[in-house]
Structure formats: structure tokens, C-alpha cells
Amino acid sequence: MMGASGTGNGHVIDVFAVLFCLGTAWLLSRGIRSVGRFETVAVGIKVALVLLIIVLGVFHIDSSNYTPYFPFGTGAVWTGAATVFFAVFGYDAMSTAAEESIEGKKHLPKAIIYSLGIAMVLYVLATLVLTGMQKYTEISPTSGFSTAFEAVGMPSIANIIAIGAIVGIVTVVLTFMLGVTRVWFAMSRDGLLPEWFAKTHPVRKVPTRVTWIVGVGAAILAGVLPINTVAELTNIGILMAFIVVSVAVIVLRRTRPDEPREFRLPLMPVIPIIGIGFSIYLIWSLPWETWVRFVVWLIVGLFVYYFYSRTHSKLNAGTAETSTAI
């Protein structure tokens, strides 16, 4: 019950991960206001924890631990970045809550940029502290920060970090699940998927059907699959989505230049091209098994699109009506 199959001797299912996902689905089903209040408190705790790690850990840095700085070469750095790329997904997932936010078009772009910048600085500082406190060969792959502080004689801080890490995971899973349920809801509302999924709760006004389907599905995946397998599959999908969005920005600026836009993208089209380049490079760094899984998922998605979505799309129907009228 302590982990998915393949993660340890006798492990069959990660019961804690299953309950974790189901609990997250329950919280999302309570309504966006409840989610917002909880997320604000949880993120505050997480940021305070990261600052605690940086402030206390900096006094225990041994500069010799930074040698060699790239022990496995720069190629391994890219592989590592591609493996943990799912952590970046939370920032663009915020955009899926635009319809449920006040003045979303005005505030969300800034919120995404600010949160990404702050998190990047904290992430880099925290990892510099960790790799300075312990030699990379001694860092625990399951509880790196807690083990590092325990090693320097601060077990009480290690316990606080361990508890805070759980709070941090809650905010990540909550954001991911919020994003996928809202995308699913929007696709169903627009006819790309059966409209049954777009049904919202009469009081809380949230798509409870897709929320619980996603919660149960996530619980099954988290319970029976090793986290690396799930992370790699998630990463390649997100990176491909980033490539599609970056290409779409360039194309739409040329094909629909008069379309109303709430904010400007600086250095157009340099920024999208850079995004496409980095995304392709990160995808290239992922294992071949991930590519196979992605191709299978892509085929399933195309099958659904061509045999259902294309003929039921309300946008397609509107375009066809407009063409006929012209």
C-alpha cells in the first residue's frame, strides 16, 4: 500500500496517492471560491517553506559539493529539465480559469508571468542550496531537502519540510486537475466531446461530472504507475501543446491581424520561435518509451476527433453556416 508496482519490494498500489487524488476532486467539486481560498493559504505556506529552506540552508553550504558542477554533462541537464517540466504546466493552467475570474483578460497574463518569474527564482535558489548542502551522490531522490537538513543536524526542520512538501503537492495537483477539468468542460460545451460532460452543478456552478471522472482516473494512474512514467507522459503532451500554441500565435497574427487582443506580445515572432525551439529540444531529451506512449495517445485523440468532434463541433457548424450565407 506504500507505492505503485515497481517502486519497492512488495509494492502494489499507492493508497495515499489514490486518496490524495480523490480528495482533490472533492475539493474542486465544492466550487471555485473554496478552491481559491484554499489555494491562497496553501501557496502561502509553500512559499514560506521554500524561503525557510533558502535562509537556513545557505549557512550549511559546502562549496566543494559544487565540483563537478555538471557531473553527467550538459545533456543530462536537458534530460532533467524535460523530466520535471510538468512543474511548469501550472502556470499556463491558470488560463483555464479565465471564465471564473474577475477581469481575467486583464489580470491573468500578468499573473502567469509574475508567478513564473517568482517561482523560477525560488526554484533555482532552493536547488543551489540543496546541492551545496549535500554532494549530489548523497541527495535522497524521495526526500532530498528533509534528508539534507537531517544530515546537518536539524531534524526538526526536516520534519517541517516533509509536512510542507505534502502541502506543496496539494497545490500542484489541484492546479493540474482544475486545468484539465475546465478544458474538458469547454471542449464538451463546444461540441468536441459529448455535451453530457458539460453539465454543471446547479448551485456551485462547477463541472462536477468531469471533475469526478478526472479524479478517479488520476487516482488509478497515480496508484498503479511509477511517478516517472506518468511525469514523462505528461511532459511530452504539454511540450507538444506549447509548440502548437506558439505556432498558432504566429499564424493568427498573420491570418487574423485585426482580431481584438487584450495585451501585446513583445518581440513577435522571436518569442514564439524560441519557445518552439526549446520545446522541441526538451522533447528530444525524453526516453523513446515516452514517444511510443505519446503516439498511442495521439492516435486515440485523432480517432475521437475524426469520428465525433469534427462533425459535432459548434464552431465548425458556425463556419459552415457563414460560408453558405456568403
Secondary structure, DSSP 8 states (H G I E B T S, - for coil): -BS-TTSSTT---BHHHHHHHHHHHHHHTT-HHHHHHHHHHHHHHHHHHHHHHHHHHGGG--GGGGSSSSTT-HHHHHHHHHHTGGGGHHHHHGGGGGGGSTTHHHHHHHHHHHHHHHHHHHHHHHHHHHHHHS-TTTS-SSSHHHHHHHHTT-HHHHHHHHHHHHHHHHHHHHHHHHHHHHHHHHHHHTTSS-GGGG---TTT-S-HHHHHHHHHHHHHHHHHS-HHHHHHHHHHHHHHHHHHHHHHHHHHHHH-TTS--SS--TTTTHHHHHHHHHHHHHHHTS-HHHHHHHHHHHHHHHHHIIIIIHHH-HHHHHHHHHHHH-
